[in-house]
Amino acid sequence: MTPNTKSVAFFGASTGVGLATLKHTLAAGHKCIALCRDPSKLTGVFPSGSTPNLKVIKGNAHDISAVSQCIQTDDGRIVDVIVSTIGARPRGMTVDDPDVCKKGAATLLDSLAQLRSTGITGTPHIIGCSTTGFSRFGRDVPIAMVPIYYLFSGEAFTIIRASHLVDGESNKAIRVGIEDPKTGPESRAIGYTISREDAGRWLAENLVLKMDAKFLNKNVTVTY
């Protein structure tokens, strides 16, 4: 692995924004590790042997053992970047697991603490993705989602808040809003939609392939 090659762990990369981010990260030559409950979803997109920089691990994002395996590199370090796009499936007027993101974040932090307690080092940039926004300056998600925005205290993070997600890659301009969780909005971007593919591309280009400091420890809205 060259000095400029990053190691990136993915949770929820079998579809949507996560898959788009994974594709762009692999295309740029970085090492990727993806945790999937059903690895066939990814091996169907990336046939065995076609992407040597991709390692797929079978497991659940709420299993500390599987998560710990996913966030370690082959040379015994914690990865440089962690991208989590896990989410619940719609079920009528609700979702199948309202606490899926909160539990995933808690498991991730427990895994980091466990690895560090054994002497494994690393300070990854944690990127979490949501389709709706919450902050102390305004909330538009169920109250059960609130704790996830405070769990990453002490870790380097960015929370991506995409507007309503649709399908289809495009050349549309993406507008970006930035909010400091402590002091409030720095810039605003209000829009109706953004595609999963375009949101994933933006995430890869601005938070994984390079890291613009203005997005560090901020809530970031992306929309058309």
ChimeraX commands (.cxc) that place a marker at each C-alpha (Angstrom):
marker #1 position 0.00,0.00,0.00 radius 0.5
marker #1 position 1.50,3.35,-1.05 radius 0.5
marker #1 position 1.73,6.29,1.40 radius 0.5
marker #1 position -1.20,7.96,-0.40 radius 0.5
marker #1 position -3.43,4.89,-0.32 radius 0.5
marker #1 position -6.15,4.99,2.32 radius 0.5
marker #1 position -7.83,2.10,4.07 radius 0.5
marker #1 position -11.61,2.54,4.23 radius 0.5
marker #1 position -14.19,0.43,6.08 radius 0.5
marker #1 position -17.78,0.37,4.82 radius 0.5
marker #1 position -21.00,-0.52,6.60 radius 0.5
marker #1 position -24.15,-0.62,4.45 radius 0.5
marker #1 position -22.32,-0.52,1.12 radius 0.5
marker #1 position -24.36,-3.15,-0.71 radius 0.5
marker #1 position -26.82,-0.57,-2.09 radius 0.5
marker #1 position -27.51,3.14,-2.47 radius 0.5
marker #1 position -25.19,5.89,-1.27 radius 0.5
marker #1 position -22.81,3.42,0.33 radius 0.5
marker #1 position -22.37,1.40,-2.86 radius 0.5
marker #1 position -21.79,4.54,-4.92 radius 0.5
marker #1 position -19.17,5.73,-2.42 radius 0.5
marker #1 position -17.48,2.32,-2.48 radius 0.5
marker #1 position -17.30,2.31,-6.29 radius 0.5
marker #1 position -15.60,5.71,-6.44 radius 0.5
marker #1 position -13.23,4.85,-3.60 radius 0.5
marker #1 position -12.14,1.62,-5.31 radius 0.5
marker #1 position -11.78,3.40,-8.67 radius 0.5
marker #1 position -9.31,5.78,-7.02 radius 0.5
marker #1 position -7.15,2.85,-5.92 radius 0.5
marker #1 position -7.84,2.76,-2.18 radius 0.5
marker #1 position -8.10,-0.36,-0.02 radius 0.5
marker #1 position -11.68,-1.10,1.03 radius 0.5
marker #1 position -13.22,-3.47,3.56 radius 0.5
marker #1 position -16.99,-3.95,3.46 radius 0.5
marker #1 position -19.15,-5.67,6.06 radius 0.5
marker #1 position -22.28,-7.29,4.60 radius 0.5
marker #1 position -24.94,-9.58,6.02 radius 0.5
marker #1 position -25.22,-11.04,2.50 radius 0.5
marker #1 position -21.83,-10.82,0.73 radius 0.5
marker #1 position -23.39,-12.00,-2.55 radius 0.5
marker #1 position -24.90,-8.53,-2.96 radius 0.5
marker #1 position -21.40,-7.11,-3.33 radius 0.5
marker #1 position -19.73,-10.03,-5.06 radius 0.5
marker #1 position -22.46,-9.74,-7.67 radius 0.5
marker #1 position -21.32,-6.18,-8.38 radius 0.5
marker #1 position -17.60,-6.89,-7.97 radius 0.5
marker #1 position -16.92,-10.46,-9.16 radius 0.5
marker #1 position -14.26,-12.40,-7.26 radius 0.5
marker #1 position -10.77,-11.47,-8.42 radius 0.5
marker #1 position -11.87,-8.37,-10.33 radius 0.5
marker #1 position -11.24,-5.96,-7.45 radius 0.5
marker #1 position -8.16,-6.95,-5.44 radius 0.5
marker #1 position -8.49,-3.85,-3.27 radius 0.5
marker #1 position -11.87,-4.98,-1.92 radius 0.5
marker #1 position -12.26,-7.33,1.03 radius 0.5
marker #1 position -15.82,-8.42,1.84 radius 0.5
marker #1 position -16.61,-9.72,5.33 radius 0.5
marker #1 position -19.85,-11.48,6.23 radius 0.5
marker #1 position -21.46,-10.11,9.36 radius 0.5
marker #1 position -23.81,-7.70,11.05 radius 0.5
marker #1 position -23.02,-4.08,11.94 radius 0.5
marker #1 position -24.39,-4.73,15.43 radius 0.5
marker #1 position -21.90,-7.57,16.08 radius 0.5
marker #1 position -18.80,-6.22,17.82 radius 0.5
marker #1 position -16.63,-9.10,16.60 radius 0.5
marker #1 position -17.56,-8.58,12.93 radius 0.5
marker #1 position -17.22,-4.80,13.21 radius 0.5
marker #1 position -13.79,-5.10,14.86 radius 0.5
marker #1 position -12.66,-7.33,12.00 radius 0.5
marker #1 position -13.93,-4.86,9.41 radius 0.5
marker #1 position -12.16,-1.81,10.84 radius 0.5
marker #1 position -8.71,-3.44,10.98 radius 0.5
marker #1 position -6.18,-3.44,8.16 radius 0.5
marker #1 position -4.11,-6.47,7.22 radius 0.5
marker #1 position -1.05,-4.88,8.83 radius 0.5
marker #1 position -2.77,-4.49,12.19 radius 0.5
marker #1 position -3.98,-0.89,12.27 radius 0.5
marker #1 position -7.37,0.73,12.56 radius 0.5
marker #1 position -8.52,1.94,9.14 radius 0.5
marker #1 position -8.15,5.57,8.07 radius 0.5
marker #1 position -11.82,6.17,7.24 radius 0.5
marker #1 position -15.10,4.54,8.30 radius 0.5
marker #1 position -18.21,5.08,6.17 radius 0.5
marker #1 position -21.56,4.00,7.63 radius 0.5
marker #1 position -24.72,4.19,5.54 radius 0.5
marker #1 position -26.70,1.54,7.40 radius 0.5
marker #1 position -30.41,2.18,7.79 radius 0.5
marker #1 position -33.78,0.62,8.51 radius 0.5
marker #1 position -36.22,-0.67,5.93 radius 0.5
marker #1 position -39.60,1.08,5.65 radius 0.5
marker #1 position -42.51,-0.84,7.16 radius 0.5
marker #1 position -45.85,0.90,6.69 radius 0.5
marker #1 position -45.72,4.24,8.48 radius 0.5
marker #1 position -42.59,3.27,10.40 radius 0.5
marker #1 position -39.36,1.27,9.88 radius 0.5
marker #1 position -38.35,-2.25,10.85 radius 0.5
marker #1 position -35.69,-1.13,13.36 radius 0.5
marker #1 position -35.85,2.52,14.51 radius 0.5
marker #1 position -32.65,2.10,16.55 radius 0.5
marker #1 position -30.52,0.57,13.78 radius 0.5
marker #1 position -28.24,3.61,13.36 radius 0.5
marker #1 position -27.89,4.25,17.10 radius 0.5
marker #1 position -27.00,0.60,17.76 radius 0.5
marker #1 position -24.58,0.58,14.84 radius 0.5
marker #1 position -22.79,3.70,16.12 radius 0.5
marker #1 position -22.58,2.30,19.64 radius 0.5
marker #1 position -21.17,-1.01,18.36 radius 0.5
marker #1 position -18.60,0.82,16.26 radius 0.5
marker #1 position -17.40,2.88,19.22 radius 0.5
marker #1 position -17.26,-0.21,21.42 radius 0.5
marker #1 position -15.17,-1.94,18.73 radius 0.5
marker #1 position -12.74,0.99,18.54 radius 0.5
marker #1 position -12.37,1.04,22.32 radius 0.5
marker #1 position -11.79,-2.72,22.43 radius 0.5
marker #1 position -9.14,-2.62,19.70 radius 0.5
marker #1 position -7.33,0.30,21.33 radius 0.5
marker #1 position -7.33,-1.50,24.68 radius 0.5
marker #1 position -5.27,-4.28,23.04 radius 0.5
marker #1 position -2.71,-1.82,21.67 radius 0.5
marker #1 position -4.09,-1.49,18.13 radius 0.5
marker #1 position -3.82,2.16,17.12 radius 0.5
marker #1 position -5.65,4.49,14.74 radius 0.5
marker #1 position -7.83,7.59,14.68 radius 0.5
marker #1 position -10.27,7.12,11.80 radius 0.5
marker #1 position -12.52,9.78,10.34 radius 0.5
marker #1 position -16.05,8.46,10.90 radius 0.5
marker #1 position -18.65,9.39,8.28 radius 0.5
marker #1 position -22.29,8.72,9.03 radius 0.5
marker #1 position -25.05,9.20,6.48 radius 0.5
marker #1 position -28.70,10.06,7.08 radius 0.5
marker #1 position -31.50,10.92,4.68 radius 0.5
marker #1 position -32.90,13.55,7.04 radius 0.5
marker #1 position -31.42,16.17,9.30 radius 0.5
marker #1 position -31.22,16.73,13.00 radius 0.5
marker #1 position -29.32,19.17,15.14 radius 0.5
marker #1 position -29.82,21.17,18.31 radius 0.5
marker #1 position -30.87,23.98,15.95 radius 0.5
marker #1 position -33.74,22.01,14.42 radius 0.5
marker #1 position -34.96,18.45,14.09 radius 0.5
marker #1 position -36.83,16.59,11.39 radius 0.5
marker #1 position -36.19,12.99,12.38 radius 0.5
marker #1 position -37.90,10.78,14.98 radius 0.5
marker #1 position -36.70,11.41,18.51 radius 0.5
marker #1 position -35.23,7.87,18.63 radius 0.5
marker #1 position -32.57,8.99,16.13 radius 0.5
marker #1 position -31.30,11.83,18.32 radius 0.5
marker #1 position -28.61,9.94,20.31 radius 0.5
marker #1 position -26.51,8.99,17.27 radius 0.5
marker #1 position -25.52,12.62,16.76 radius 0.5
marker #1 position -23.84,12.68,20.17 radius 0.5
marker #1 position -22.23,9.24,20.25 radius 0.5
marker #1 position -19.22,10.26,18.16 radius 0.5
marker #1 position -18.01,12.81,20.72 radius 0.5
marker #1 position -14.24,12.45,20.98 radius 0.5
marker #1 position -13.87,10.94,17.49 radius 0.5
marker #1 position -13.30,12.78,14.21 radius 0.5
marker #1 position -16.62,12.67,12.35 radius 0.5
marker #1 position -18.83,14.09,9.64 radius 0.5
marker #1 position -22.58,13.53,9.47 radius 0.5
marker #1 position -23.99,13.68,5.94 radius 0.5
marker #1 position -27.65,14.72,5.68 radius 0.5
marker #1 position -28.88,14.02,2.16 radius 0.5
marker #1 position -32.22,15.34,0.95 radius 0.5
marker #1 position -34.81,12.87,-0.39 radius 0.5
marker #1 position -32.86,10.14,-2.19 radius 0.5
marker #1 position -33.74,9.17,-5.75 radius 0.5
marker #1 position -32.11,6.98,-8.40 radius 0.5
marker #1 position -29.96,8.02,-11.33 radius 0.5
marker #1 position -26.46,9.43,-11.71 radius 0.5
marker #1 position -26.40,12.93,-13.19 radius 0.5
marker #1 position -24.28,15.99,-13.87 radius 0.5
marker #1 position -26.45,18.23,-11.70 radius 0.5
marker #1 position -24.72,20.71,-9.44 radius 0.5
marker #1 position -24.71,19.64,-5.81 radius 0.5
marker #1 position -25.32,22.31,-3.20 radius 0.5
marker #1 position -23.77,21.94,0.24 radius 0.5
marker #1 position -24.80,23.29,3.63 radius 0.5
marker #1 position -22.54,23.16,6.69 radius 0.5
marker #1 position -23.58,23.24,10.32 radius 0.5
marker #1 position -21.39,23.21,13.41 radius 0.5
marker #1 position -23.12,21.03,16.03 radius 0.5
marker #1 position -22.14,23.51,18.75 radius 0.5
marker #1 position -22.50,26.94,17.15 radius 0.5
marker #1 position -25.06,26.42,14.40 radius 0.5
marker #1 position -25.33,26.86,10.62 radius 0.5
marker #1 position -22.36,28.19,8.68 radius 0.5
marker #1 position -24.09,27.91,5.29 radius 0.5
marker #1 position -27.45,26.55,4.19 radius 0.5
marker #1 position -28.59,24.33,1.33 radius 0.5
marker #1 position -32.29,23.51,1.12 radius 0.5
marker #1 position -33.53,21.28,-1.66 radius 0.5
marker #1 position -35.94,18.49,-2.50 radius 0.5
marker #1 position -33.82,15.62,-3.82 radius 0.5
marker #1 position -30.43,14.18,-4.62 radius 0.5
marker #1 position -29.66,10.82,-6.20 radius 0.5
marker #1 position -27.99,8.04,-4.27 radius 0.5
marker #1 position -25.29,7.85,-6.93 radius 0.5
marker #1 position -24.52,11.58,-6.84 radius 0.5
marker #1 position -24.57,11.72,-3.04 radius 0.5
marker #1 position -22.15,8.78,-2.93 radius 0.5
marker #1 position -19.85,10.38,-5.48 radius 0.5
marker #1 position -19.82,13.65,-3.52 radius 0.5
marker #1 position -19.10,11.79,-0.29 radius 0.5
marker #1 position -16.20,9.88,-1.85 radius 0.5
marker #1 position -14.66,12.92,-3.53 radius 0.5
marker #1 position -14.93,15.32,-0.58 radius 0.5
marker #1 position -14.64,13.13,2.51 radius 0.5
marker #1 position -12.79,9.95,1.53 radius 0.5
marker #1 position -10.44,10.57,-1.41 radius 0.5
marker #1 position -9.53,13.92,0.12 radius 0.5
marker #1 position -10.66,15.46,3.36 radius 0.5
marker #1 position -11.63,19.12,3.29 radius 0.5
marker #1 position -11.09,20.43,6.83 radius 0.5
marker #1 position -14.20,22.59,6.65 radius 0.5
marker #1 position -16.32,19.41,6.84 radius 0.5
marker #1 position -14.54,17.95,9.89 radius 0.5
marker #1 position -16.78,17.51,12.95 radius 0.5
marker #1 position -19.68,19.12,11.09 radius 0.5
marker #1 position -23.16,18.19,9.88 radius 0.5
marker #1 position -23.19,18.51,6.09 radius 0.5
marker #1 position -26.32,18.75,3.93 radius 0.5
marker #1 position -26.12,17.72,0.25 radius 0.5
marker #1 position -28.89,18.40,-2.22 radius 0.5
marker #1 position -29.51,19.56,-5.79 radius 0.5
marker link #1:1,2 radius 0.2
marker link #1:2,3 radius 0.2
marker link #1:3,4 radius 0.2
marker link #1:4,5 radius 0.2
marker link #1:5,6 radius 0.2
marker link #1:6,7 radius 0.2
marker link #1:7,8 radius 0.2
marker link #1:8,9 radius 0.2
marker link #1:9,10 radius 0.2
marker link #1:10,11 radius 0.2
marker link #1:11,12 radius 0.2
marker link #1:12,13 radius 0.2
marker link #1:13,14 radius 0.2
marker link #1:14,15 radius 0.2
marker link #1:15,16 radius 0.2
marker link #1:16,17 radius 0.2
marker link #1:17,18 radius 0.2
marker link #1:18,19 radius 0.2
marker link #1:19,20 radius 0.2
marker link #1:20,21 radius 0.2
marker link #1:21,22 radius 0.2
marker link #1:22,23 radius 0.2
marker link #1:23,24 radius 0.2
marker link #1:24,25 radius 0.2
marker link #1:25,26 radius 0.2
marker link #1:26,27 radius 0.2
marker link #1:27,28 radius 0.2
marker link #1:28,29 radius 0.2
marker link #1:29,30 radius 0.2
marker link #1:30,31 radius 0.2
marker link #1:31,32 radius 0.2
marker link #1:32,33 radius 0.2
marker link #1:33,34 radius 0.2
marker link #1:34,35 radius 0.2
marker link #1:35,36 radius 0.2
marker link #1:36,37 radius 0.2
marker link #1:37,38 radius 0.2
marker link #1:38,39 radius 0.2
marker link #1:39,40 radius 0.2
marker link #1:40,41 radius 0.2
marker link #1:41,42 radius 0.2
marker link #1:42,43 radius 0.2
marker link #1:43,44 radius 0.2
marker link #1:44,45 radius 0.2
marker link #1:45,46 radius 0.2
marker link #1:46,47 radius 0.2
marker link #1:47,48 radius 0.2
marker link #1:48,49 radius 0.2
marker link #1:49,50 radius 0.2
marker link #1:50,51 radius 0.2
marker link #1:51,52 radius 0.2
marker link #1:52,53 radius 0.2
marker link #1:53,54 radius 0.2
marker link #1:54,55 radius 0.2
marker link #1:55,56 radius 0.2
marker link #1:56,57 radius 0.2
marker link #1:57,58 radius 0.2
marker link #1:58,59 radius 0.2
marker link #1:59,60 radius 0.2
marker link #1:60,61 radius 0.2
marker link #1:61,62 radius 0.2
marker link #1:62,63 radius 0.2
marker link #1:63,64 radius 0.2
marker link #1:64,65 radius 0.2
marker link #1:65,66 radius 0.2
marker link #1:66,67 radius 0.2
marker link #1:67,68 radius 0.2
marker link #1:68,69 radius 0.2
marker link #1:69,70 radius 0.2
marker link #1:70,71 radius 0.2
marker link #1:71,72 radius 0.2
marker link #1:72,73 radius 0.2
marker link #1:73,74 radius 0.2
marker link #1:74,75 radius 0.2
marker link #1:75,76 radius 0.2
marker link #1:76,77 radius 0.2
marker link #1:77,78 radius 0.2
marker link #1:78,79 radius 0.2
marker link #1:79,80 radius 0.2
marker link #1:80,81 radius 0.2
marker link #1:81,82 radius 0.2
marker link #1:82,83 radius 0.2
marker link #1:83,84 radius 0.2
marker link #1:84,85 radius 0.2
marker link #1:85,86 radius 0.2
marker link #1:86,87 radius 0.2
marker link #1:87,88 radius 0.2
marker link #1:88,89 radius 0.2
marker link #1:89,90 radius 0.2
marker link #1:90,91 radius 0.2
marker link #1:91,92 radius 0.2
marker link #1:92,93 radius 0.2
marker link #1:93,94 radius 0.2
marker link #1:94,95 radius 0.2
marker link #1:95,96 radius 0.2
marker link #1:96,97 radius 0.2
marker link #1:97,98 radius 0.2
marker link #1:98,99 radius 0.2
marker link #1:99,100 radius 0.2
marker link #1:100,101 radius 0.2
marker link #1:101,102 radius 0.2
marker link #1:102,103 radius 0.2
marker link #1:103,104 radius 0.2
marker link #1:104,105 radius 0.2
marker link #1:105,106 radius 0.2
marker link #1:106,107 radius 0.2
marker link #1:107,108 radius 0.2
marker link #1:108,109 radius 0.2
marker link #1:109,110 radius 0.2
marker link #1:110,111 radius 0.2
marker link #1:111,112 radius 0.2
marker link #1:112,113 radius 0.2
marker link #1:113,114 radius 0.2
marker link #1:114,115 radius 0.2
marker link #1:115,116 radius 0.2
marker link #1:116,117 radius 0.2
marker link #1:117,118 radius 0.2
marker link #1:118,119 radius 0.2
marker link #1:119,120 radius 0.2
marker link #1:120,121 radius 0.2
marker link #1:121,122 radius 0.2
marker link #1:122,123 radius 0.2
marker link #1:123,124 radius 0.2
marker link #1:124,125 radius 0.2
marker link #1:125,126 radius 0.2
marker link #1:126,127 radius 0.2
marker link #1:127,128 radius 0.2
marker link #1:128,129 radius 0.2
marker link #1:129,130 radius 0.2
marker link #1:130,131 radius 0.2
marker link #1:131,132 radius 0.2
marker link #1:132,133 radius 0.2
marker link #1:133,134 radius 0.2
marker link #1:134,135 radius 0.2
marker link #1:135,136 radius 0.2
marker link #1:136,137 radius 0.2
marker link #1:137,138 radius 0.2
marker link #1:138,139 radius 0.2
marker link #1:139,140 radius 0.2
marker link #1:140,141 radius 0.2
marker link #1:141,142 radius 0.2
marker link #1:142,143 radius 0.2
marker link #1:143,144 radius 0.2
marker link #1:144,145 radius 0.2
marker link #1:145,146 radius 0.2
marker link #1:146,147 radius 0.2
marker link #1:147,148 radius 0.2
marker link #1:148,149 radius 0.2
marker link #1:149,150 radius 0.2
marker link #1:150,151 radius 0.2
marker link #1:151,152 radius 0.2
marker link #1:152,153 radius 0.2
marker link #1:153,154 radius 0.2
marker link #1:154,155 radius 0.2
marker link #1:155,156 radius 0.2
marker link #1:156,157 radius 0.2
marker link #1:157,158 radius 0.2
marker link #1:158,159 radius 0.2
marker link #1:159,160 radius 0.2
marker link #1:160,161 radius 0.2
marker link #1:161,162 radius 0.2
marker link #1:162,163 radius 0.2
marker link #1:163,164 radius 0.2
marker link #1:164,165 radius 0.2
marker link #1:165,166 radius 0.2
marker link #1:166,167 radius 0.2
marker link #1:167,168 radius 0.2
marker link #1:168,169 radius 0.2
marker link #1:169,170 radius 0.2
marker link #1:170,171 radius 0.2
marker link #1:171,172 radius 0.2
marker link #1:172,173 radius 0.2
marker link #1:173,174 radius 0.2
marker link #1:174,175 radius 0.2
marker link #1:175,176 radius 0.2
marker link #1:176,177 radius 0.2
marker link #1:177,178 radius 0.2
marker link #1:178,179 radius 0.2
marker link #1:179,180 radius 0.2
marker link #1:180,181 radius 0.2
marker link #1:181,182 radius 0.2
marker link #1:182,183 radius 0.2
marker link #1:183,184 radius 0.2
marker link #1:184,185 radius 0.2
marker link #1:185,186 radius 0.2
marker link #1:186,187 radius 0.2
marker link #1:187,188 radius 0.2
marker link #1:188,189 radius 0.2
marker link #1:189,190 radius 0.2
marker link #1:190,191 radius 0.2
marker link #1:191,192 radius 0.2
marker link #1:192,193 radius 0.2
marker link #1:193,194 radius 0.2
marker link #1:194,195 radius 0.2
marker link #1:195,196 radius 0.2
marker link #1:196,197 radius 0.2
marker link #1:197,198 radius 0.2
marker link #1:198,199 radius 0.2
marker link #1:199,200 radius 0.2
marker link #1:200,201 radius 0.2
marker link #1:201,202 radius 0.2
marker link #1:202,203 radius 0.2
marker link #1:203,204 radius 0.2
marker link #1:204,205 radius 0.2
marker link #1:205,206 radius 0.2
marker link #1:206,207 radius 0.2
marker link #1:207,208 radius 0.2
marker link #1:208,209 radius 0.2
marker link #1:209,210 radius 0.2
marker link #1:210,211 radius 0.2
marker link #1:211,212 radius 0.2
marker link #1:212,213 radius 0.2
marker link #1:213,214 radius 0.2
marker link #1:214,215 radius 0.2
marker link #1:215,216 radius 0.2
marker link #1:216,217 radius 0.2
marker link #1:217,218 radius 0.2
marker link #1:218,219 radius 0.2
marker link #1:219,220 radius 0.2
marker link #1:220,221 radius 0.2
marker link #1:221,222 radius 0.2
marker link #1:222,223 radius 0.2
marker link #1:223,224 radius 0.2
view
